[in-house]
Amino acid sequence: MDYYHASSSFNDPHRVLERCLRDILNLIKPLETDRLQRLNVIEELESILRSQTSLKGALVKPFGSFVSNLYSKTGDLDISVDFSDSSYISASTPRWRQQDFLRNITRALLTAGFARNYELITNARVPILIFQSNYQNISCDISIDNHIGQIKSKILLWISDIDRRFRDMVLLIKEWAKAENINDPKQGTLNSYSLCLLVIFHFQTCSPPILPPLKEIYNRNIADAVTGMTAVTERRIEDICLANIASFKSQISRSKNQSSLSQLLIAFFDKFSSIGSISSKYVICTYTGQMENMRGNIDWLLKSRALFIEDPFEQPDNAARAVGYLELNKISRAFREAHRKFSSEAVCSDRASVLANLVRPHIRSQLAEAIDPDDETIEARFQNALRVDRSRSNTSTFSSKDKGRMWTGGTSRFTFD
């Protein structure tokens, strides 16, 4: 099924929106050169760290959106520096030890002149070092022995293999959230992982569903299995997940969702337009694939925040724990406004309006003039044909057969009943 042409007829109000989404994705999706640049950063970083006595044995492993293939051209690069196999620490790294390693890494990178704009955040739930590489200005976040982050990333990659619309929707929603300034956990709004979970939940609860409840992919808490992870443990998780995904994809009786990307986007904004009003009572749970009453789980009540999006891999943790109550109002307004605007045919059929409400200014400026000449020619031909029809109707008398004239869309011919 070619979902990207499911909404392409000239009389479809979503035709312009669908084309805009395709253009946005073509611009923000990474190219092979973007992937190689990130691999070069990883390779150089590992070389620098291994040259330091205090960091001997360090393994540099990417995770996050780069591994799950949910990153854009300008996306950050998440890196785990692993010491679990060395004699320095155990598989469960103490917090103070993580902080020491990050300080040593900072000194090593400063000495090598590898990056700039360093920010060491030691009081975060997971201590991290943030910097911008001098090579291609790639923003990087380093954490220590982040095994759970690595396996989460791989599972999201496997999930994206179920349906290609998942990756496209995640990229579009992240771009929209950045444009609305609601994709910054340091400012009390949503992190990118929470946005991914919202897309998963949307795909689980649309009709018919595109994705299964995540318990049907792995029915245990992955955080428990990852503790002290070995290659054998990781392979076992991978085998279980891939087998269950293959089983889901092979279900012949399963109804296939044939919605276009534009239809899914509009439904996404509709579904979460009431996110502010439901947040005090319900947990968005991708593990079960449904809203769950917060009072049904004491752990949810203890971890309650302004918004609760359960982390399906580290239950009962809240992936949206950074969201504040004031910021939730901002997030809720953004969803309501998006729902209102994209419910309007006038907005969906106007390229400038679509871009103004979906992307940041620098993306909009690159797309403002990006109109396919072929599409423009075909549409002009269509409009000319309508004008000819109107002209003829004013000067001629048509039979009932003539009134059945229809535009075929693919050529400049008319057909008759």
C-alpha positions as CSV (number, residue, x, y, z in Angstrom):
1,M,0.0,0.0,0.0
2,D,1.4,3.4,-1.0
3,Y,0.2,5.5,1.9
4,Y,1.7,8.6,0.5
5,H,-0.6,8.7,-2.5
6,A,-3.7,7.7,-0.6
7,S,-4.6,11.3,-0.4
8,S,-3.5,12.7,-3.7
9,S,-6.6,13.3,-5.8
10,F,-7.3,16.9,-6.9
11,N,-10.5,17.2,-4.9
12,D,-9.0,15.9,-1.7
13,P,-8.6,18.7,0.8
14,H,-5.5,17.0,2.3
15,R,-3.6,16.9,-1.0
16,V,-1.6,20.0,-0.3
17,L,-1.0,18.9,3.3
18,E,0.2,15.5,2.1
19,R,2.6,17.1,-0.3
20,C,3.9,19.4,2.4
21,L,4.5,16.5,4.7
22,R,6.5,14.8,2.0
23,D,8.5,17.9,1.3
24,I,9.3,18.4,5.0
25,L,10.4,14.8,5.4
26,N,12.6,15.1,2.3
27,L,14.3,18.1,3.9
28,I,14.8,16.9,7.5
29,K,15.5,13.2,6.9
30,P,19.3,12.5,7.2
31,L,21.4,11.5,4.3
32,E,24.2,9.0,4.2
33,T,26.7,11.8,4.8
34,D,24.9,12.8,8.0
35,R,25.2,9.2,9.3
36,L,28.9,9.0,8.4
37,Q,29.6,12.4,10.1
38,R,28.1,11.0,13.3
39,L,30.1,7.8,13.0
40,N,33.3,9.9,12.6
41,V,32.5,11.8,15.8
42,I,32.1,8.5,17.6
43,E,35.3,7.1,16.2
44,E,37.4,10.2,17.1
45,L,35.8,10.4,20.6
46,E,36.8,6.8,21.3
47,S,40.3,7.4,20.1
48,I,40.7,10.4,22.5
49,L,39.3,8.6,25.5
50,R,41.3,5.5,25.0
51,S,44.5,7.6,25.0
52,Q,43.8,8.6,28.6
53,T,45.1,6.4,31.4
54,S,42.1,7.2,33.6
55,L,39.7,6.2,30.8
56,K,41.5,3.1,29.5
57,G,39.1,0.5,28.3
58,A,36.3,2.9,27.5
59,L,33.9,1.8,24.8
60,V,31.9,4.5,23.0
61,K,28.5,3.3,21.9
62,P,25.7,5.4,20.3
63,F,22.1,5.1,21.3
64,G,19.0,7.2,21.2
65,S,17.5,8.5,17.9
66,F,20.7,7.8,15.9
67,V,20.4,4.1,16.7
68,S,16.6,3.9,16.4
69,N,16.9,5.9,13.0
70,L,14.5,8.5,14.4
71,Y,16.9,11.4,14.1
72,S,16.8,14.4,11.8
73,K,19.7,16.0,10.0
74,T,20.1,18.4,13.0
75,G,19.4,15.8,15.7
76,D,21.6,15.4,18.8
77,L,23.9,12.4,19.1
78,D,23.4,10.3,22.3
79,I,26.5,8.4,23.4
80,S,27.1,5.9,26.2
81,V,30.7,5.5,27.4
82,D,30.8,2.0,28.8
83,F,33.2,0.8,31.4
84,S,31.3,-2.2,32.5
85,D,33.8,-4.7,31.2
86,S,36.8,-3.0,32.7
87,S,38.3,-3.5,36.2
88,Y,37.3,0.0,37.3
89,I,33.6,-0.5,38.1
90,S,30.9,-3.1,38.3
91,A,28.1,-3.4,35.8
92,S,25.9,-1.2,38.2
93,T,27.9,2.1,38.1
94,P,27.5,4.2,41.3
95,R,26.3,7.7,40.6
96,W,29.5,9.3,42.1
97,R,31.6,7.2,39.8
98,Q,29.6,8.3,36.8
99,Q,30.2,11.9,37.7
100,D,33.9,11.3,38.1
101,F,34.1,9.6,34.7
102,L,32.3,12.5,33.1
103,R,34.7,15.0,34.6
104,N,37.6,13.0,33.3
105,I,36.0,12.9,29.9
106,T,35.5,16.6,29.9
107,R,39.2,17.2,30.7
108,A,40.3,14.8,28.0
109,L,38.1,16.5,25.3
110,L,39.2,20.0,26.4
111,T,42.8,19.0,26.1
112,A,42.2,17.5,22.6
113,G,40.3,20.6,21.4
114,F,37.5,18.2,20.3
115,A,34.5,20.3,21.1
116,R,33.0,23.5,22.6
117,N,30.0,24.7,24.7
118,Y,30.5,22.1,27.4
119,E,27.8,21.6,30.0
120,L,28.3,19.0,32.8
121,I,24.9,18.2,34.5
122,T,25.8,16.0,37.5
123,N,22.5,16.4,39.4
124,A,20.3,14.9,36.6
125,R,18.6,11.5,37.1
126,V,21.2,10.3,34.6
127,P,24.4,12.5,34.9
128,I,25.3,13.7,31.4
129,L,27.9,15.8,29.6
130,I,26.6,18.0,26.8
131,F,28.9,19.6,24.2
132,Q,29.0,20.5,20.5
133,S,31.7,18.8,18.4
134,N,33.9,21.0,16.3
135,Y,33.4,18.5,13.5
136,Q,30.1,19.4,11.7
137,N,28.8,21.1,14.9
138,I,27.0,18.0,16.0
139,S,25.5,18.3,19.5
140,C,26.4,15.3,21.7
141,D,25.1,14.0,25.1
142,I,27.4,11.6,26.9
143,S,26.3,9.3,29.8
144,I,28.0,6.4,31.5
145,D,27.1,2.7,31.1
146,N,23.7,3.6,29.7
147,H,22.7,0.0,28.8
148,I,19.0,0.6,29.2
149,G,19.2,3.5,26.7
150,Q,20.9,1.3,24.2
151,I,18.3,-1.5,24.3
152,K,15.4,1.0,24.2
153,S,16.9,2.5,21.1
154,K,17.1,-0.9,19.4
155,I,13.5,-1.7,20.3
156,L,12.3,1.5,18.8
157,L,14.3,0.7,15.6
158,W,12.6,-2.7,15.5
159,I,9.2,-1.1,16.0
160,S,9.8,1.3,13.2
161,D,10.2,-1.8,10.9
162,I,6.5,-2.7,11.5
163,D,5.3,0.3,9.5
164,R,7.3,3.1,7.8
165,R,4.7,5.7,8.8
166,F,5.9,5.5,12.4
167,R,9.4,6.9,11.6
168,D,7.9,9.6,9.4
169,M,5.3,10.6,12.0
170,V,7.9,10.8,14.8
171,L,10.1,13.1,12.7
172,L,7.1,15.3,11.8
173,I,5.9,15.5,15.4
174,K,9.4,16.3,16.7
175,E,9.7,19.1,14.2
176,W,6.3,20.5,15.1
177,A,7.1,20.3,18.8
178,K,10.3,22.2,18.3
179,A,8.4,24.9,16.3
180,E,6.0,25.2,19.2
181,N,8.8,25.3,21.8
182,I,7.5,22.2,23.6
183,N,10.4,19.9,23.0
184,D,12.8,20.9,25.7
185,P,12.8,19.0,29.1
186,K,15.2,21.5,30.5
187,Q,12.4,24.1,30.1
188,G,9.8,21.8,31.6
189,T,8.3,20.5,28.3
190,L,8.4,17.2,26.5
191,N,11.6,15.3,25.7
192,S,11.8,13.5,22.4
193,Y,11.4,10.1,23.9
194,S,8.0,11.1,25.3
195,L,7.0,12.4,21.8
196,C,7.9,9.0,20.4
197,L,5.7,7.3,23.0
198,L,2.8,9.6,22.1
199,V,3.2,8.5,18.4
200,I,3.3,4.8,19.5
201,F,0.2,5.3,21.6
202,H,-1.6,7.0,18.7
203,F,-0.7,4.1,16.3
204,Q,-1.9,1.6,18.9
205,T,-5.3,3.3,19.4
206,C,-6.2,4.4,15.8
207,S,-8.7,2.2,14.0
208,P,-7.6,-0.3,12.9
209,P,-4.4,-0.2,15.0
210,I,-1.0,0.0,13.3
211,L,1.1,-1.1,16.3
212,P,0.3,-3.6,19.0
213,P,0.5,-3.0,22.8
214,L,4.2,-3.1,23.6
215,K,3.6,-6.0,26.0
216,E,3.0,-8.1,22.9
217,I,6.5,-7.3,21.8
218,Y,8.2,-7.9,25.2
219,N,6.0,-8.7,28.2
220,R,8.4,-8.0,31.0
221,N,10.1,-4.9,32.4
222,I,13.2,-4.6,30.2
223,A,15.0,-2.5,32.9
224,D,15.1,-5.6,35.1
225,A,16.7,-7.7,32.4
226,V,19.2,-5.1,31.4
227,T,20.7,-4.8,34.8
228,G,24.3,-6.1,34.6
229,M,23.6,-6.8,30.9
230,T,25.8,-9.2,29.0
231,A,25.8,-10.0,25.2
232,V,23.7,-13.1,26.0
233,T,21.0,-11.1,27.8
234,E,20.8,-8.6,25.0
235,R,20.6,-11.3,22.3
236,R,17.7,-13.0,24.3
237,I,15.7,-9.7,24.4
238,E,16.4,-9.2,20.7
239,D,15.2,-12.7,19.8
240,I,12.0,-12.3,21.8
241,C,11.2,-8.9,20.4
242,L,11.9,-9.7,16.7
243,A,9.9,-13.0,16.9
244,N,6.9,-11.2,18.3
245,I,7.2,-8.4,15.8
246,A,7.3,-10.9,13.0
247,S,4.3,-12.7,14.4
248,F,2.3,-9.4,14.5
249,K,3.3,-8.5,10.9
250,S,2.3,-11.9,9.6
251,Q,-1.2,-11.9,11.0
252,I,-3.3,-12.4,7.9
253,S,-6.6,-11.7,9.7
254,R,-5.4,-8.3,11.0
255,S,-7.1,-5.4,9.3
256,K,-4.6,-3.1,7.7
257,N,-4.8,0.6,8.4
258,Q,-4.6,2.5,5.1
259,S,-4.7,6.0,6.4
260,S,-2.4,8.6,4.7
261,L,0.2,10.4,6.7
262,S,-1.9,13.6,6.6
263,Q,-4.9,11.7,8.0
264,L,-2.8,10.3,10.8
265,L,-1.3,13.7,11.6
266,I,-4.8,15.3,11.9
267,A,-6.0,12.5,14.0
268,F,-2.9,12.8,16.3
269,F,-3.7,16.4,17.1
270,D,-7.3,15.5,17.6
271,K,-6.5,12.7,20.0
272,F,-4.2,14.7,22.2
273,S,-6.1,18.0,22.1
274,S,-7.5,17.2,25.5
275,I,-4.1,16.1,27.0
276,G,-4.3,18.8,29.7
277,S,-7.7,17.7,31.0
278,I,-6.9,13.9,31.2
279,S,-3.5,14.2,32.7
280,S,-4.7,14.4,36.3
281,K,-6.5,11.1,36.1
282,Y,-4.9,8.9,33.5
283,V,-1.6,7.5,32.5
284,I,-0.7,7.2,28.8
285,C,0.4,3.6,28.7
286,T,2.0,2.1,25.6
287,Y,2.7,-1.1,27.4
288,T,-1.0,-1.9,27.5
289,G,-1.9,0.3,24.5
290,Q,-4.6,2.3,26.4
291,M,-5.2,5.0,28.9
292,E,-5.0,3.6,32.4
293,N,-6.5,5.1,35.5
294,M,-3.8,6.4,37.7
295,R,-5.5,5.2,40.8
296,G,-5.1,1.6,39.6
297,N,-1.4,1.5,40.4
298,I,0.1,2.9,43.6
299,D,3.5,3.3,41.9
300,W,1.9,5.7,39.4
301,L,0.4,7.8,42.2
302,L,3.8,8.0,43.9
303,K,5.5,9.1,40.7
304,S,2.6,11.4,39.6
305,R,3.6,14.7,37.9
306,A,1.8,17.2,35.7
307,L,1.7,14.6,32.9
308,F,2.3,10.9,33.1
309,I,3.5,9.0,30.0
310,E,4.7,5.7,31.3
311,D,8.1,4.4,30.1
312,P,7.2,0.9,28.9
313,F,10.7,-0.3,29.3
314,E,11.3,1.1,32.8
315,Q,7.9,0.7,34.5
316,P,6.6,2.5,36.4
317,D,8.8,5.4,35.5
318,N,7.3,8.5,34.0
319,A,9.0,9.5,30.7
320,A,7.4,12.9,31.0
321,R,8.5,13.6,34.5
322,A,10.2,16.9,33.5
323,V,6.9,18.5,32.4
324,G,5.8,21.2,34.9
325,Y,2.2,22.3,35.5
326,L,2.6,25.6,33.8
327,E,4.4,24.0,30.9
328,L,1.6,21.5,30.6
329,N,-0.8,24.4,29.9
330,K,1.6,25.4,27.1
331,I,1.7,21.9,25.7
332,S,-2.1,21.6,25.9
333,R,-2.6,24.8,24.1
334,A,-0.2,23.8,21.3
335,F,-2.2,20.5,20.7
336,R,-5.6,22.3,20.9
337,E,-4.4,25.0,18.4
338,A,-3.0,22.4,16.0
339,H,-6.2,20.4,16.2
340,R,-8.3,23.6,15.5
341,K,-6.1,24.7,12.6
342,F,-5.7,21.3,10.9
343,S,-9.4,20.7,11.2
344,S,-9.8,23.6,8.8
345,E,-9.9,22.8,5.1
346,A,-8.6,26.4,4.4
347,V,-5.4,25.6,6.4
348,C,-4.9,22.1,5.0
349,S,-5.2,23.3,1.4
350,D,-2.9,26.3,1.7
351,R,0.9,25.5,1.6
352,A,2.0,28.6,3.4
353,S,-0.5,28.0,6.3
354,V,0.6,24.4,6.6
355,L,4.3,25.3,6.8
356,A,3.6,28.1,9.2
357,N,1.9,25.7,11.6
358,L,4.2,22.7,11.3
359,V,7.9,23.8,11.0
360,R,10.5,26.2,12.4
361,P,11.2,29.4,10.4
362,H,14.5,28.1,8.9
363,I,12.8,25.0,7.6
364,R,9.9,27.0,6.3
365,S,12.1,29.4,4.4
366,Q,13.7,26.4,2.6
367,L,10.4,24.9,1.7
368,A,8.5,28.1,0.8
369,E,9.4,27.9,-2.8
370,A,9.7,24.1,-3.1
371,I,6.8,23.4,-5.5
372,D,7.1,20.5,-7.9
373,P,6.8,21.9,-11.4
374,D,5.0,18.8,-12.6
375,D,2.4,19.1,-9.8
376,E,2.0,22.8,-10.7
377,T,1.5,22.0,-14.4
378,I,-1.0,19.3,-13.7
379,E,-3.0,21.4,-11.3
380,A,-2.9,24.4,-13.8
381,R,-4.3,22.0,-16.5
382,F,-7.0,20.9,-14.1
383,Q,-8.0,24.5,-13.3
384,N,-8.0,25.4,-17.0
385,A,-10.3,22.5,-17.7
386,L,-12.7,23.8,-15.0
387,R,-12.7,27.2,-16.6
388,V,-13.4,25.7,-20.0
389,D,-16.3,23.8,-18.5
390,R,-17.7,26.9,-16.9
391,S,-17.3,28.8,-20.2
392,R,-19.1,26.1,-22.1
393,S,-21.9,25.9,-19.6
394,N,-22.7,29.6,-20.2
395,T,-22.9,29.2,-24.0
396,S,-24.2,25.7,-24.6
397,T,-27.1,23.4,-23.6
398,F,-25.8,20.0,-22.2
399,S,-27.6,16.7,-22.4
400,S,-27.8,14.5,-19.3
401,K,-24.9,12.5,-20.8
402,D,-22.7,15.6,-21.0
403,K,-23.4,16.4,-17.3
404,G,-21.7,13.1,-16.4
405,R,-18.3,14.5,-17.6
406,M,-15.6,13.6,-15.0
407,W,-11.9,14.6,-14.7
408,T,-9.7,11.5,-14.6
409,G,-6.8,13.2,-12.8
410,G,-4.0,11.3,-14.5
411,T,-4.3,12.8,-18.0
412,S,-5.9,15.8,-19.8
413,R,-8.8,13.6,-21.1
414,F,-12.4,13.8,-20.1
415,T,-14.5,10.6,-19.8
416,F,-18.2,10.3,-20.2
417,D,-20.8,8.1,-18.7
